[in-house]
Every structure is written in C-alpha cells, then in structure tokens.
Amino acid sequence: MRGYGMFSVNHPGWLEKERPTCGPLDAIVAPTIVAPCSSDTHSMHGGAGPKDNMILGHEAVGTVVEVGSAVRHFKPGDFVVVPCVTPDWLEIGVQNSKSFSHDSQPFGSFKFINSEDGVMAEFFRVVCADANLTLLLDGVTPEQALMTVDMMSTGFYGAEMADVQFGDTVVVIGIGPVGLMAVGGAALRGAGRIIGVGTRPNCIKVAREYGATDIVNYKEGDIVEQVMDLTGGADKVIIAGGTKDTLGQALAMTKAMGAIASVNYYDAADTLCFPALAWGLGMANKDIRSGFCPGGAARIQKLMATIKYRGFDAAKIISHTFHGFEAMEPAFKLMDEKAPDLIKPIVYIDDLQAQ
C-alpha cells in the first residue's frame, strides 16, 4: 500500500509499505477524511526524535475493511471515528493512567506516528478495536467528528486539567486549532472572562465565536504585562502554543492558588525553565499540570454528544479542504508552512473510497 510520511527526519514523501496485519482484537480501516496536524510536521522535523520510514497522520474517520476474530462490535463497512489515542487496553499501564495515554510506556497509547504507521495511507490498523473505535453519532457530521479525535479532545483536556470553574478568568496562550478548542472547552465549563493570545484574524474570529471575551496580541508587547493590565492575574492559564519560555510567562500571569495546564507539544531539544519568583518561590500554590488527551472510544462519544446536544460546532476550525488521496501531500505541506490564513486542513479521500 501507499502512504504519505517521512523517509527520515526532514525527508517527507510517499512510502510503499506492506498493508498492516489485523490481529484478533484489531481492525483495518480505510480513511474517508484525514486531517494533517502540526504534530505530524513536528515529528517530520525531528521534534519527537529520529524516525525512519514512518507513515504520518493520526486524525481520521473511515470505513472498516477488516476485523479480527475477537472483535464483537464492528464489521466491514462500518463508518467509524478513530481517536488519535488508541491504548492497548490489556496493558497494566492503562490501569495506572489518568488519561489512558501511557499504556506500556510514556506516550505509549499515541500509537499512530510513534509505534504504528499513521492514517495518511490506504489502510491503517487500530488496536483493540472494540474499545478504540466508535460509530458516528446521529446528528454529528463526519467533519465535526474528525475534529473530536485530537483537536477537540486535546483542547478540552487543557480546560479539564486547568479545572476551569464558573466565573474563572482564563487565558489561552496560542489560538491555533487546539487553543481554539481550549477556548470553547473553557466556555462550556463556565469560565467568565476568556483571554486568547494570538494574532491571526481568522483564529481571532473563531476564538470570539467560541467564547473569548478578549484578545492579547503578542506582537503588541509582553503578554504577561498585557494580561496583568487587563485582569490583575488569571485564575487559570492553558498553554496551547508558544516556546520554551511560555511556561514562565504562564506562571507569571497566574494568581496564587491558580493552575497552569499545558497541552503544548514541545521539542525534544527544549529545556524548560522559569524564574522561581514567578512560581511564588514554590509557595504560591500555583499548580502546573500537563498531559496528553485521553484515549479510547468513550472519550470521543462524549465529545460528539457535546456537539449534538450543546450545539458546539467543532468544524468551525476547518479552514482548507482538499480532495483525493494524492492531496495529502499538499495538505501536509500547507500545515508545515503554516499559511497566514491556515487553521486546520482536511483531505477527503474520494478516489480511494470509489475503488
């Protein structure tokens, strides 16, 4: 089969690989719509360490083409939503995890583009299919469902880790697709004032539609000073973008007894540090939390229910659409180059489904 990925760090392209083998608990899925992600481009550039001959992509909805002998709830032809985090539910590590992200080792449940080839291929394997796949909920579009598998799940997890409460003042640093979902998640959890940090006009527009009350532009001055001038300090800060210095900025703008939640994907070469004074010399009860979004089907079912019953339109972040299997390459390049009007691209695999 063919797939788009990386031959080695900084060398992307089309790979020819064997079709994945279906184990007794697994399913083989053909993608219907995929969404390239900045995590894919980050990996291609070596941010997650060296990788060779790896098909990229971890956001997909698709059609089941084969199931293992022990799979009970799915059959060939089913249209399924595929979480980006697909734990091996038989691993003991899952029982010790808060988010089911670390089944056999740290980050172990994030199998696509790590231990498994990704979804930007003619076929991909989903382990423990009964626990990791879910059918599309009636009333939710495939495009909305596609946004639940990583962007919505990750952004909402930032709001969950920050423990956003009614009336909280919340800052979201970085209003790309994950940050926009963090804005929406904070609003749904009852936040009062929500301040988004970013500059792109289309992202600002969606941030306001999702509930942002204020925007801070990092090109117009120090973001800590701007936030402090607006609020005197935030109750909760969600880091969804930035640099290795962003953690220190988040601490500096957070009130005592507040919390910082990071869902940002740092580089393997980064060293994170911050002034002790920003952390109240360790005595200000400012919690720092970080993590990867929860895995499995139940998580995605809840997010789809939020879309259906609370009217949250996760598809608002889709800014570019492509058609055809070959279009995965230009869509990936667009994600890598981060065009000024980019939020999130998706690719409809029309020609593959017609075969």
Rosetta blueprint (number, residue, H / E / L):
1 M L
2 R E
3 G E
4 Y E
5 G E
6 M E
7 F E
8 S E
9 V L
10 N L
11 H E
12 P E
13 G E
14 W E
15 L E
16 E E
17 K L
18 E L
19 R L
20 P L
21 T L
22 C L
23 G L
24 P L
25 L L
26 D L
27 A E
28 I E
29 V E
30 A E
31 P E
32 T E
33 I E
34 V E
35 A L
36 P L
37 C L
38 S H
39 S H
40 D H
41 T H
42 H H
43 S H
44 M H
45 H L
46 G L
47 G L
48 A L
49 G L
50 P L
51 K L
52 D L
53 N L
54 M E
55 I E
56 L L
57 G L
58 H L
59 E L
60 A E
61 V E
62 G E
63 T E
64 V E
65 V E
66 E E
67 V E
68 G L
69 S L
70 A L
71 V L
72 R L
73 H L
74 F L
75 K L
76 P L
77 G L
78 D L
79 F E
80 V E
81 V E
82 V E
83 P L
84 C L
85 V L
86 T L
87 P L
88 D L
89 W L
90 L L
91 E L
92 I H
93 G H
94 V H
95 Q H
96 N L
97 S L
98 K L
99 S L
100 F L
101 S L
102 H L
103 D L
104 S L
105 Q L
106 P L
107 F L
108 G L
109 S L
110 F L
111 K L
112 F E
113 I L
114 N L
115 S L
116 E E
117 D L
118 G L
119 V L
120 M L
121 A E
122 E L
123 F L
124 F E
125 R E
126 V E
127 V L
128 C L
129 A H
130 D H
131 A H
132 N H
133 L L
134 T E
135 L E
136 L L
137 L L
138 D L
139 G L
140 V L
141 T L
142 P H
143 E H
144 Q H
145 A H
146 L H
147 M H
148 T H
149 V H
150 D H
151 M H
152 M H
153 S H
154 T H
155 G H
156 F H
157 Y H
158 G H
159 A H
160 E H
161 M H
162 A L
163 D L
164 V L
165 Q L
166 F L
167 G L
168 D L
169 T L
170 V E
171 V E
172 V E
173 I E
174 G L
175 I L
176 G L
177 P H
178 V H
179 G H
180 L H
181 M H
182 A H
183 V H
184 G H
185 G H
186 A H
187 A H
188 L H
189 R L
190 G L
191 A L
192 G L
193 R L
194 I E
195 I E
196 G E
197 V E
198 G L
199 T L
200 R L
201 P H
202 N H
203 C H
204 I H
205 K H
206 V H
207 A H
208 R H
209 E H
210 Y H
211 G L
212 A L
213 T L
214 D E
215 I E
216 V E
217 N L
218 Y H
219 K H
220 E H
221 G L
222 D L
223 I H
224 V H
225 E H
226 Q H
227 V H
228 M H
229 D H
230 L H
231 T H
232 G L
233 G L
234 A E
235 D E
236 K E
237 V E
238 I E
239 I E
240 A L
241 G L
242 G L
243 T L
244 K L
245 D L
246 T H
247 L H
248 G H
249 Q H
250 A H
251 L H
252 A H
253 M H
254 T E
255 K E
256 A E
257 M E
258 G E
259 A E
260 I E
261 A E
262 S E
263 V L
264 N L
265 Y L
266 Y L
267 D L
268 A L
269 A L
270 D L
271 T L
272 L L
273 C L
274 F L
275 P L
276 A H
277 L H
278 A H
279 W H
280 G H
281 L H
282 G H
283 M L
284 A L
285 N L
286 K L
287 D E
288 I E
289 R E
290 S E
291 G L
292 F L
293 C L
294 P L
295 G L
296 G L
297 A H
298 A H
299 R H
300 I H
301 Q H
302 K H
303 L H
304 M H
305 A H
306 T H
307 I H
308 K H
309 Y H
310 R H
311 G L
312 F L
313 D L
314 A H
315 A H
316 K H
317 I H
318 I E
319 S E
320 H E
321 T E
322 F E
323 H E
324 G L
325 F H
326 E H
327 A H
328 M H
329 E H
330 P H
331 A H
332 F H
333 K H
334 L H
335 M H
336 D H
337 E H
338 K L
339 A L
340 P L
341 D L
342 L L
343 I L
344 K E
345 P E
346 I E
347 V E
348 Y E
349 I L
350 D H
351 D H
352 L H
353 Q H
354 A H
355 Q L
